[in-house]
């Protein structure tokens, strides 16, 4: 089976993951009346966990990269077609016009580039998966904690003035925990070595998130974390 055939089969199997996941989230949202910001981050989890799932299903960086690029191409016109519907902003908890489809395109195409670099060029699929999950869970923690308890703005050089120490601390802590567990699971080093690498990458990722504006942290933070993990290897 050629690359196109493998990518198509991987894409179909990925849909068996993401469609039920998204449907379950929507049902839970409307039945349990989950707060909007929490539901927004639940959708965020469904999106960023897609890359490790696709990598696992693909088994090859070329197939994974192709599927990630293709999904971005497919989802953009589909969301554009329904974006004007009255239920759209409420369902996706969209803050700005075109935010959802722009974010998804950045996420999937950025992930495609990250997979091609880490897995294709360096032979390190573990770094690609770890950096995406460290960013994803860390970013979700930063948003939820920062909005609920954030009181002290960081005031760091180049940092977004709206970002707080509480949110950044939450991102560091969660990214560190996720990174340590994943690095241990991938068997890259001992407990101490994995903890040190995860700690450095978490701090770098949190700072890059602070200085990145307009939603581009979807790309900048995973790349910063991946570069740190590769350099600390």
C-alpha positions as CSV (number, residue, x, y, z in Angstrom):
1,X,0.0,0.0,0.0
2,X,1.4,3.4,-1.0
3,X,1.6,6.6,1.0
4,X,-1.8,7.8,-0.1
5,X,-3.5,4.5,0.8
6,X,-1.8,4.3,4.2
7,X,-2.7,7.9,4.9
8,X,-6.3,7.3,3.9
9,X,-6.6,4.3,6.2
10,X,-5.0,6.1,9.0
11,X,-7.4,9.1,8.5
12,X,-10.4,6.8,8.6
13,X,-9.3,5.2,11.8
14,X,-8.5,8.6,13.3
15,X,-12.1,9.6,12.6
16,X,-13.2,6.6,14.7
17,X,-11.4,8.3,17.6
18,X,-12.2,12.0,17.2
19,X,-15.9,11.8,16.1
20,X,-17.1,9.8,19.2
21,X,-14.8,11.9,21.5
22,X,-16.2,15.2,20.2
23,X,-19.8,13.9,20.2
24,X,-19.4,12.7,23.8
25,X,-18.1,16.1,24.9
26,X,-21.0,17.9,23.3
27,X,-23.5,15.6,25.0
28,X,-21.8,16.1,28.4
29,X,-21.7,19.9,27.8
30,X,-25.4,20.2,27.2
31,X,-26.6,17.7,29.8
32,X,-24.3,18.7,32.7
33,X,-24.1,22.4,31.9
34,X,-20.3,22.5,32.1
35,X,-18.9,26.1,32.4
36,X,-18.0,27.5,29.0
37,X,-14.3,27.9,29.7
38,X,-14.0,24.3,31.0
39,X,-15.8,23.0,27.9
40,X,-13.6,25.1,25.7
41,X,-10.5,23.4,27.2
42,X,-12.2,20.0,26.9
43,X,-12.4,20.6,23.1
44,X,-8.8,21.7,23.3
45,X,-7.9,18.4,24.8
46,X,-9.7,16.5,22.0
47,X,-7.8,18.5,19.4
48,X,-4.2,18.4,20.7
49,X,-4.4,14.7,21.7
50,X,-5.1,14.0,18.0
51,X,-1.5,14.2,17.0
52,X,-0.2,11.4,19.3
53,X,-3.1,9.3,18.3
54,X,-2.4,9.9,14.6
55,X,1.3,9.1,15.1
56,X,0.4,5.8,16.8
57,X,-2.0,4.9,14.1
58,X,0.3,5.9,11.3
59,X,3.5,4.1,12.5
60,X,5.5,6.3,10.0
61,X,6.3,10.0,10.1
62,X,5.4,10.4,6.4
63,X,1.9,9.0,6.9
64,X,1.4,11.0,10.1
65,X,2.5,14.2,8.5
66,X,0.2,13.6,5.5
67,X,-2.8,12.9,7.7
68,X,-2.2,16.0,9.8
69,X,-1.9,18.2,6.7
70,X,-4.9,16.6,5.1
71,X,-7.1,17.1,8.2
72,X,-6.3,20.8,8.2
73,X,-7.3,21.1,4.6
74,X,-10.5,19.2,5.2
75,X,-11.6,20.9,8.4
76,X,-11.1,24.5,7.2
77,X,-13.8,24.6,4.5
78,X,-16.2,22.5,6.6
79,X,-16.0,25.0,9.5
80,X,-16.1,27.9,7.1
81,X,-19.4,26.6,5.7
82,X,-21.1,26.5,9.1
83,X,-19.4,29.4,10.9
84,X,-22.2,31.8,10.2
85,X,-24.8,29.6,11.9
86,X,-26.3,31.0,15.2
87,X,-25.2,28.0,17.2
88,X,-21.6,28.0,16.1
89,X,-20.0,30.5,18.5
90,X,-21.9,28.9,21.5
91,X,-21.0,25.4,20.6
92,X,-17.3,26.0,20.1
93,X,-17.0,28.8,22.7
94,X,-15.5,31.0,20.0
95,X,-14.1,34.4,21.3
96,X,-13.2,36.0,18.0
97,X,-14.3,35.7,14.4
98,X,-12.6,32.7,12.6
99,X,-10.8,31.8,15.9
100,X,-11.7,28.1,15.9
101,X,-10.8,27.2,12.3
102,X,-7.7,29.3,12.4
103,X,-6.5,27.6,15.7
104,X,-7.2,24.2,14.3
105,X,-5.3,24.9,11.1
106,X,-2.3,26.2,13.1
107,X,-2.5,23.2,15.4
108,X,-2.6,20.5,12.8
109,X,-0.2,22.1,10.3
110,X,2.2,23.1,13.1
111,X,2.0,19.5,14.5
112,X,2.7,18.2,11.0
113,X,5.9,20.3,10.8
114,X,6.9,19.2,14.3
115,X,6.4,15.5,13.5
116,X,8.4,15.9,10.3
117,X,11.2,17.6,12.2
118,X,11.4,15.4,15.3
119,X,10.4,12.1,13.9
120,X,11.5,12.5,10.3
121,X,14.8,14.4,10.7
122,X,15.9,13.4,14.2
123,X,14.2,10.0,14.5
124,X,12.5,11.1,17.8
125,X,8.8,10.5,17.7
126,X,8.8,10.6,21.5
127,X,9.9,14.2,21.5
128,X,7.1,15.2,19.1
129,X,4.5,13.5,21.2
130,X,5.9,14.7,24.5
131,X,6.2,18.3,23.5
132,X,2.6,18.5,22.1
133,X,1.1,16.9,25.2
134,X,3.3,19.1,27.6
135,X,2.0,22.2,25.8
136,X,-1.6,21.0,25.5
137,X,-2.2,20.0,29.1
138,X,0.0,22.9,30.4
139,X,-1.9,25.5,28.3
140,X,-5.3,24.2,29.5
141,X,-4.1,24.5,33.1
142,X,-2.7,28.0,32.5
143,X,-6.0,29.2,31.1
144,X,-8.3,27.6,33.7
145,X,-6.1,28.6,36.7
146,X,-5.2,32.0,35.3
147,X,-8.8,33.0,34.6
148,X,-10.1,31.8,37.9
149,X,-7.3,32.7,40.3
150,X,-4.9,34.9,38.4
151,X,-4.2,38.1,40.3
152,X,-0.6,38.9,39.9
153,X,0.7,39.8,36.4
154,X,4.1,38.6,35.6
155,X,5.6,41.9,34.2
156,X,8.4,39.9,32.6
157,X,10.1,41.3,29.5
158,X,8.1,40.9,26.3
159,X,5.3,39.1,28.3
160,X,1.7,39.6,27.5
161,X,0.5,42.0,30.2
162,X,-2.7,39.9,30.8
163,X,-0.7,36.8,31.8
164,X,-0.4,36.0,35.5
165,X,2.1,34.2,37.7
166,X,-0.8,31.9,38.8
167,X,-1.5,30.8,35.2
168,X,2.2,30.4,34.3
169,X,2.9,28.5,37.5
170,X,0.0,26.1,36.7
171,X,1.4,25.6,33.2
172,X,4.9,24.9,34.5
173,X,3.6,22.4,37.1
174,X,1.3,20.5,34.8
175,X,3.8,20.5,31.9
176,X,6.5,19.2,34.2
177,X,4.3,16.4,35.5
178,X,3.2,15.3,32.0
179,X,6.7,15.6,30.6
180,X,8.3,13.6,33.4
181,X,5.7,10.8,33.1
182,X,6.0,10.6,29.3
183,X,9.8,10.7,29.2
184,X,9.9,7.9,31.8
185,X,7.3,5.9,29.7
186,X,9.5,6.3,26.6
187,X,12.5,5.2,28.6
188,X,14.7,8.1,27.6
189,X,16.5,8.3,31.0
190,X,16.2,7.6,34.7
191,X,13.8,9.3,37.0
192,X,16.2,12.2,37.8
193,X,17.2,12.7,34.2
194,X,13.6,12.8,33.0
195,X,12.6,15.2,35.8
196,X,15.4,17.6,35.0
197,X,14.7,17.6,31.2
198,X,11.0,18.0,31.9
199,X,11.6,20.9,34.3
200,X,13.8,22.8,31.9
201,X,11.4,22.2,29.0
202,X,8.4,23.2,31.2
203,X,10.0,26.6,32.2
204,X,11.0,27.3,28.6
205,X,7.5,26.4,27.3
206,X,5.8,28.6,30.0
207,X,8.0,31.6,29.1
208,X,7.4,31.2,25.4
209,X,3.7,31.0,26.1
210,X,3.9,34.3,28.0
211,X,5.5,36.2,25.1
212,X,3.5,34.7,22.3
213,X,0.4,36.6,21.2
214,X,-2.6,36.1,19.0
215,X,-2.9,32.4,19.5
216,X,0.4,31.4,17.9
217,X,1.4,29.6,21.1
218,X,-0.2,26.6,19.4
219,X,3.0,26.5,17.3
220,X,5.7,28.3,19.2
221,X,5.4,26.5,22.5
222,X,5.5,22.9,21.2
223,X,8.5,23.8,19.0
224,X,10.2,25.5,22.0
225,X,9.6,22.5,24.2
226,X,10.8,20.1,21.5
227,X,14.0,22.1,20.9
228,X,14.7,22.0,24.6
229,X,14.2,18.3,24.9
230,X,16.4,17.6,21.9
231,X,19.1,19.8,23.2
232,X,18.9,18.2,26.7
233,X,19.1,14.7,25.3
